[in-house]
Amino acid sequence: MSSFINHRNESTVSVVEASAKDNVTFYKIVIKVGSVQWSVLHRYSDFVDLNDKLVADHGLAKDLLPPKKVIRNKSPKFVEQRREALDVYLKNVFNFLKLSMPTILAHFLDFHLYDIFFILQELAKKLFLDGDKLLECEKTHKFKPIELHAISERLKMACPQTETQDKMYDFSHVLDFCSQVRSLSIEGSYEKLGTSNIIPNNLQFDLIPFKALLELKIMGVPMSCITSVGTLRETLVSLSVLIASVVSLNEFLLVDVLHKEPSSLADTVIWKKLSSIAFASNNINSIDWAIKLVPKLQHLNLSSNKLDQLCDISSLHQLQVLNLSMNRFQLCENWHAKIGNIVKIDLSQNKVESLRGFSRLYSLQSLDLSCNLVTDVEEVQYICNLPCLEYLRLTANPVASSIDYRVKVIEQFNSRMTEIYLDNEKASEKELDTALVLQALRIVKEGKTPSFLQTSQTSHNFNKS
């Protein structure tokens, strides 16, 4: 992005063309600062307003601006002559005020949208006036990548002021605000910023100024943009990295670590308070060893990735909720040895055919297998004895279209059939009655006596019959 302070001698302005819109003539100004350029449109009246203020406050000569013309001021010849005159005028003004670059001229040329120093001026003013209110009222504060890049670059430089400024423009207001923000959202883009050639996702920034951050949501920002996470490993509780083309968790968890090998890591890279991670809608095809750097993790969301196997994450003793929806799982074997005391699993929209792998997840309360490939209702036998299971979703599986599907599933839970929410609904009285009949028929078929027919005084022997 633009850094006018470092590229004054490589900066130019030009009035390059005129165009009409709704019978109003606009003049296009192209600004170049080093390799960065952008454009802005202004009417002649805007030039007049600028000139009046520069003459009054910054010692500009009165007769530099080309004069007004009332008659035939729309003719192509006149418009072109005015464009040439405005080009000469603006070049003279720019060269005259290049060292001080007053705010009024910077705004006229849109420096406050594309240049590090002037972006920070605007941000400092905003936070000076409204920072306390924002900290008090906002649930999440949004920073643009260009703002974070400007902050990071400003911290690297000794940045003299271009003119005497009001204290509300002081950079310290930005740093003070950042140090108090608790929840931060960053949204990236590969589209050019405004009229410039700046692409937000090509700008690097760090998160060092955020000393008290608890929640961080990053959307559409490649991890190559982030150079350091500062003290986040000490404070962060919730992390979301969405639609960022991430292929590995360590792309963020170890973003500022040079040698990303387990043997070279120390306790300093442990995320001490991080309990919730969402890396949804990325390109992750395996859960790598970096997950062990988050020992207090309770919620893990890896939906919409490319996972087809679950590695051993049993070291995450506090993990309770696992979202693996919209991945590529087919076999889920011996998950009790890989997960630990899991409470909720979402495997919707995968390719799972069997429930055998969940048979020993004794802490499991909720299992979502909607939109999979389960065809046999007898698969429920593998999970019907899980003592804590209450919520089971099998909707949009082939088995869900079979006759008496709900009754046949509920019946297998025996004495707990009244406690089960199947596809978000408890069994109706009619379904329970039918399930009891099916259960009795099943028991009789197995050569046993249905419990509701057993009495201590009965003279009948149903076992023999």
N, C-alpha and C positions, 0 to 999 in steps of 0.2 A: 504494500500500500504506500501511499505518498508520505514522504518525510521532507517537507519543504525546508526545514531547518538545516538538513544535511545536503540538500540539493538546490540551494538558491540559485547557484550559477548555471544549473542545468534545467531551469524552469522557464517556460514561455507561455504567453497567452496570445490568442489570435481570434479575431472575428472572421470566421471563414465563409459564412453564407447567410443569406436572408430568406425567410419563408413566410408565407401568409397563412393565417388561420382565423376563420370567422372575421375576415376583413381587417385583421390586425397583423402588423408586420413584426416578426420576431427575428432577432439576430443570434445566430449560433456561435458561442464562444468555446473554443477548444483550449483546455489547460493541460500542459504537460509538466510533470515534476519527475525528473529522472526517467525511468521506464514506465511510469504510471501516467495515464491520461484519462480525462473525462470531458464532458461537454455540458453546457448550460445554456438555456434560452432566455433572452431578455428583450423587452420592448425598449424603444427609445426613451420612454418616460422613466424606465428603471435607471437608465444611464443618467438622466437628469437628477433624479433623487440622490443617486450615489455621488454625483459631482457636487451637489449642494452641500452634502455632509462633509465631503473631503475638503472642500474649500473652507468651510466654517471651522472644522476641527483639526485639520492636518496640513494646513498651509499650501494647499494646491492652488495653482494659478487659476483665475476665473475664466480665462478665455480659451482653455484647452478643448473643451467640448464643442463639437460642431453645432451650429445654431439650429433652432427650430425653423421649420418651413410649413406654412399653413396650406399654401396652394400647390397642387400637383405633387404632394408628398407621397403619393402611392405609385407614381410612374416607375417602371423598371429601372430606367436610367438614374433617377434620383435615389431610389433604394440602394442601388449598387454604389453610387457615390457616397451615400451616407455610411454604408457598410465599410468602405475603405477609410473614411474619416474616423469612424468609431474604432476601427482596428488600430490606427495610428494613436488615437487618444488613449485607448486601453493599454497599449504597449508603453506609452510614456508614463502613465499613472503607475503601472506595475513596476517599472524600473525605478521610478522616483520613491515608491513606498516599499520596495522589496525588503529593505532591512528591518523596517518596523512592522510591516504587514498588519495594519489595523483591522480590528474585528469586522468593521463594516465592509471592507474590501474582501476579506476572507469569506464572508457570508455571500457576497455578491457572486463570487467565483466558486461557491460550493466547497470550499476547503473543509468546512465543518462536517462534510459527509465522507470525505475520502482521505484526509490528512491526519496523521497521528496526533500532532500537537493540537489542532483545532477540534478534532473529535473529543479529545480529553478536556478541552476547555468547556465544550457544551455539556459533557458528562459531569464535570465538576460543578458547573452551575446548577444543573438539575438536582444533583445529590445534595448540594448546599441548601437548596430551597426545599426539597421534598424528601431528602434521605431518611430522616427520622420517621416520617409518615409511612414511607415505603417499608421500612423495617418493621413497623408496627402492624401494618395492614396486609401486606402481601404475603400470600402463602409461599409463592415461589417467585424469585426475581429472575428475569430473562436478560442475559447478556448476549450481544451479537458477537460472532467470532472476530469481526473487525475491531470491536471495542476491547475485547480481551487481548488481541494482538497489539493494539495501541498501548494498553497498560503494560504489557510485557516488554515492549520495545522502549517505552519511556523509562522503565526501571533500569535499563541498560545504559542510558545516556545521561550526560550532564546537559540538561536542556535549558538554555537561557531563554528568558521570555522575550517575545518579539516586540512588546510594548508594555508600558506600565499598566498592570491589570488590577482590577478589583479583586479583593481577597476571595470572592466567591468562585473565581476561576482557578484557585490553587489546587494542584494535583493531590494534595493531602486529603481533600474531601473524598476523592475516589478511593484512596487506600483505606481510609477510615471506614467507609461504607463496606468495602469488600471484606474487611476483617471482621465484620459483624453479621454478614449474610449467613443465614442458616440453610436456605434451600435455593439451589441454582439450576437454571435450565439453559442449555445452549443448543441452538439449532443451526446446522450448517446448510450449505448450498453450493452446487457446482455452476449455478447461473451467475453471469457477470453482475456485479453490484451497480445498480442504477445505470448511468450512462458511461461508467468507467470500464477499464479492462481488468479490474480487480475481481478475482474469483475467491469468495470467502474460504472455501475448503483448501486453498493453497496457502493460507496464512497460518503460521505457527504461533502458539501461545502456551503459557504455563498457568498453573493454578496456585502459584505460591502466595498471592495476596489473600487467599481465602483461609483464614485461620480458625474459623469456628463452624465450618460447613458440615451439616448433618446429612443433607440430601443433595444428590447430583443427578441430573438427567441430561444425557447427551443424545441428540437425535441427528442422524445424517452427517456426522462429523468424523472423518477418517482419523484413526488413532495417531497417524503420522503428524497430525497438527499439534498434538499435545506433547510438550517437551518435558514437563515436570508436574508432579501432583503435590509438591510442597509437603504440608503437614496433614494432608487428608488421611493418611494411614492412621493417624492418631484420633481423628474426629468423625470420619464419615460413617454413617449408619445405613444409608440406602443409596444404591448405585443402579442407574439404568443407562445402558448403552444400546440404542436402538437404530436399526437401518444404517449401520456404519460399515458394512462389509467386513466385519471382524471375523477372523478364522480361528482365533485362539484367545482364551481368557487372559493370558498373560500380556496381550497387547495393551491392555489398560493397567492391569494389576502390577505389571513390571515395566510400565512405560518409560521410566527414567533409569532403569537398571541396565547397564551395558552388557554384562555377562549373564544371560538369562538361563543359567544352569542350576539345578537344585543344590549341587555341592558347593557353589560359590555364594549362596545366599545366607544372610544372617537374620536375626530377629528384627532388625530395623525395617524389613520390608513386609512384616506381618501387618495385616489390616486388623487393628485391635478391636474395633467396635462394629465393623461392617456385618450386618445381619440379614440384609436383603439385596440380592443381585438379580438384575434382569438384563440379559443379553439377547433379547428377542429380535427376530427378523434380521439375522446375520448369515454368515457362511460357516458356522462352526460345525465340524464333522466329528469332533471328539472332545471330551472334557479332559483337559490337560492337568498336569501336576500342580499348576499354579493355584488350583482350587484349595489346596492345603494351606495357602497363605491367608485363608479366611476362616479361622477356627470357630468363630461364633456365628457362622452362617445358619439362618433359620429358613429363609425363603430363597429358592433358586428357580428362576424363570429362563428357560432356554428354548422357548417356543419358536416355531418358524425358522429352524436351522436345518442342518443336514445330518443329524445324529442318527445312527442305526444301532449303536451299542452303548451300554452304560458301564463305565469303568468303576472301580472300587472307590466309593466316596464315603465309606463307613467311618473314616476318621472325622467326619463332620458330625459330631455327636449331637449337636443341637438342631440339625436339619429336620424340619417338619413338613415343609411344603415344596413339592417338586413339580414344575410345569414343563412337560416335554411334548406338548401338543404340536401338531403340524411338523413332525419330523419324519424319519424313515424306519421306525422300529418295526420289526417283524417278530423276533423272538425275545422274550423277556425271561431269561432263565436265572434261577437262584438269586433273585433280586434281594432277598433277605440278607445275603452275604455281602451285598454291595452298598446297601443304603443305611441300614440301622433302624432306628426307631422313627420311621417316617409316618406321618399322619395323613397327608393328602397327596395323591398323585393324579396328575392330568396327562393322559396319553391319548387324548382325542385326536382324530384325524391322522392316524398312523396306519400301519398294516398288520396289527396284532391279530393273531388267529387263536391263541390259547391263553388261558388264565393260570396255567400251571405254575408259572414263575412267581406268582404273587401269594402262593399258598401258605407261606410262613412269615408274612408281614403282620405280626400280631398286634402292632400298634396302629395299623391302618384304619382310618375312619371314613375316608372318601376315595373312591376310585372312579375316574372318568375314562371310559373306553368307548365313548361315542364315536361314530364314523370310523370304525375299524372293520376287520374281516372275520369276526367271530360268527361261526355258523351253527355250532352245536350247543343247545341249551345245557347239556350235561357238563360243559366247561365250568359252570357256576359251582360245581361240587368242590373245586379247588379253593374257593374263597368263602364258601358258606359257613365255615367254622371259625372264621376270623372273629374274635370276640368283640372287637371295637368297631367293626365295619357297619356304617349306617347309610352311607350314600353310594349308590352304584348306578352308573349311567352306561347303558348298552344301546341306546337309541341310534338308528342309522347303521346298525350292523345287520348282516343277513338274518341273524337269529331273531331280530326284533320284528320281522315280518312273518314269523311262523305262527301257527294257530295256538291260541292260549299262551302266548309268550310270557306275559306278565305273571300269570298264575304258575306256570312251570318254573319260573325263576324264583318267585317268592316262596314256593313250597319247599325248596331245598334248604331254606334257612330255618326250618323246623320251628322250635319254640320262639325264635327271634323274628319270625316273619312279620309281626306287627310293628317291628321297630325299623324296618328297612324302607328307605326312600329309593324306589326304583325309577330312574328317569325323572327325578325330582318329585315323585308322588308316592305317598304311602298307599298301601293296598286298601281297597274298598272292602266293605263287609261282604259283598258278593264274591270278590276275589279271594278273600280269606276263607270263606265257606268252601269254595271250589278247591282251594289249595289244600284244605284239610281232607277233603275226599280223595284227592290225588295222593296225598301223603299216606292215607290209610291203605289205598290200593297198592302203593309201592311197598309198604311194610308187610302187607299180607303176601305180596308176591315174593318177598324175601323170606317168608316163613316165620314172621314174627307177629306179635299181637299189637294192634294199634293202642296207644296209651289211653285214648278216651273210652276203650272197651274193657280195660283191665280194672277189676275190682277185687278186693280181698276175699269176697264171699262168692264170686262167680263159680258156678258148677260146670260152665262150659269150658272146653279146652280148645281154644282156637288154634293153638299150635298144631294139634293133631289133625284138626280139620283142614 
